């Protein structure tokens, strides 16, 4: 990440909106934002395959579900935050990943400029590809600041996206079980 370019861009933005970039409260803002961007966009430096590489052998092909994974991301259209909860399930082929790795996979994709629809599919595809799963299902529920703070101004509205892969796409009973577990 090019910290100097970010600082220059923020200084230009401060000037462009009519503020004094040398005002006491704004003097260090370009540096603060550059450091913040390094944190909130760290997903570009992470590989989901690496995150999901540590697996454990089990004799089961039963559903694994992790829910209420909080995430924060940035909308690529307005560069405003969207945030919410992810629920992930997969059917292993005798190998499971440590449960924290599912949350870490969400973070890899959330910490990039994103649209929610793409992010949902990326998480599901990553689980399928890297865990060689029978199937995966991902649901993201998020509030978008570009809809609540500007534009239509509808706070509290949520966008829900769903990705189903493998046996979850083919088996209605599995999807029903997923939603029952998600609801509990």
Buried (B, 14 or more C-beta within 10 A) or exposed (E): EEBEEBBEBBBEBBEEEEEEBEEEEBEEBBEEBBEEBEEBBBBEEBEBEEBBEEBEEEEEEEBBBBBEBEBEBBBEEBEBBBBBBBBBBBBBEEEBBEEEBBBBBBBBBBBBBBBBEBBBBBBBBBBBBBBEBBBBBBBBBBBBBBBBEEEEEEEEEEBEBBBBBBBBBEBEEBBEBBBEEBEE
